[in-house]
C-alpha cells in the first residue's frame, strides 16, 4: 500500500466520515431538536425489544444523509482541480452523480441503523461497545449499497477503509468524548 492509495481512500470516504460525526455534533449544539425523536417511533420488534433504540433519531439519520450527499457533490466540484482528480478513486464526471450520492449516503445511514438493529437483537444496550461494528457499520453499509448498484469500488479500498476507519473512529470518538461532544469513548 502506498501513501497515495491511503489518501485516495480516505478522500473518497470523507463524506461518510463527516456524516458519521454529524449526529453527536447536532446533539451537542442542541439544534434541530424538533427532529430529535427516535426514528423507529419506539416500536418493538417481534422479540419485544426496541427496533433500533431511542438514540437513533430522525435528526441524526436525516442530517447524516444530507451531509454525505452534499459532500459527494462538493467532491464532484473539486474533481475539476487537478490535485483532487489525481487522488479521486472514481471519475466524478462520468458517473450518475445523483444516483451515486444517494446510494453512497443511504448506505452510510443504513449501515448505522442496521447494526443498531443487530445490537438490540443481541441485548446490547444503547452505547454499549459492539466491536468492530460500532466503528465500521457505515463502511459496510456503504460498500454493500455501492456494490448492489454496481459502482466499481475495488475490494482493496473497502478492506483499507474498514481497518483505517476502525482506528480513526476510536481516536476521533475519544477526542469527542473528552471534548464532551460524544457520550462514549468508542
N, C-alpha and C positions, 0 to 999 in steps of 0.2 A: 504494500500500500504506500502510495506517495502522498505528499502534503497536498498537492492539487486535488487528488481524489477526495481526501478528507474535507477540504474546504468546499468542494463542489457538492458533496453530500449534505453538509451542514447548511449550505446556502439553499439548496433545493428544499430542505425541510424547515427552513426558517419560519414560514407562515404557520406551521404546526406548533413550533416552539412558542411563538407569540400567542397563538390561540390557547395553548395549554396554560399559559401564565395569566390569561385574561380573567377567568372567574375569581381567583383569590384577590386579584388587584381590585376588581369592581366591588367585591365584598368589603374589602378594607376601606375603600373610598366611600362606601355607603351610597353608591349611585345606582339608579335604575332598580331601586328596592321593590317597586311595584311588580317587577318580574322575578323577584327572588322567592318564588314558591316552587315546591317540588314538581319536576317535570312529569313524574308519574302520578301526580294528584293523590299521593298517599295510598295508591292501590296496593293490594296484596296479591301475591301470586298464588297458585294452587296449594303451595306449601304453607300458606298463611304468613309468609314473610314478606317484607316490603319488596316491591318490584325492583326499585333502584335505590331508594333511600332518600331521606329529606335533603341531603346535601347536594343532590343532582338537580339543579334548578333550571327553569326556563331561561333565566338571565345568563347563567353560565354557558349553557348549550348554545343559545342564540348568538351571544357575542363571541363565543369561540368560533362558531361557524363564520360569522361576519368578518372577524379579524383575519382569519385564514383566507377567506375568499378575496378580500380587498388586497391582502399582501401578495397573493398569486398574481393579481392584475398589476400590482406595482412591480413585481419581478418581470412581467412582460414589458413594461416601460423601460426598466433598467437593461433589458436584453439588447436594446439599441446601442448601449455603450459597450465598447469592445471588451473591457475588463470583465463585465458580467456575462457577456456572450461566451467568453473563454471558460468561465467557471460553471456555466449552466449545464446541467445534465440533460436537459431537453431543449429542443428548438421551439421556443415560445411563439415564434412567427408561423410555425407550421402545424400547430395543434388547434383543436376547437377549444379556445381558451375558456369560454363559458362552461362547457362540459367539464373540462379538466379542473377548473377552480371549484365547481360544485362537487364533483366526485372526491377530490382531494379533501375539501373542507368537511364534507359529510363523513368521510372515512375517519377523520380525526375525532369528530364528535361521537360517531358510532363506536369507535374503539373504547372510548372512555365509558360510555353508557353500557356497552356490552359487558365489560369487566366489572362494573358496579353490579350488574345483574348477577354475574357469576359469584361475586363476593357475598351477596345476600344469600344465595343458594348454599354457600359453604359456611354459613353462620358467622361470617366475619363482620364485625361492627364497622360502622362508618368511621373512616380514618385509621382503621387497623391496617398494618402492613400486609401487602399481598405481593411479595417479591417474585419475579421481576415485573409483574404485570402492572402494578401501580405506576411504574416509571415508563413503561413501554406500550401501554394499551393503545395510545394514539398512533404509534408506529405500525402496530399490527393492523389496526382498523384502516389506516390509510393504504397500507400495502395491499390489503385484501381488496378494497374497492378499486384501486387503480389497476390491479391485476384483472379484476372482474370486468372492467370496462376497457381492457386491452391497451392501457397506456404502458409502453415498454420501458419499465424501470428495471435494471438488472438486479438479480438476487444479491450480488455483492454489495450493492448500495443499501439494500434493506438489512443485510447482516451487519454492515458497519453502523447503520443508524440505530439498530436495536441495541448494540453494545455501547455506542457513544451516548445515546440518549439515556440509557440506564445510569451511566456515571454522571452525565451532565444534570440529569433530573435530581439526583441526590444532592449534588453540590448546590444547585440553584434553590432547591427546597430548603436545605439547611440555612442558606443565606436568608431566604424568605421567612423562615421560622424565627431566626434571631432578629430580623427587622420587624417582626410581628405582622407580616403580610400573609403568612401561611400558618395553618394550625398544626401541621405535622412535619416532622423532620424528614420524612421520606416522601 
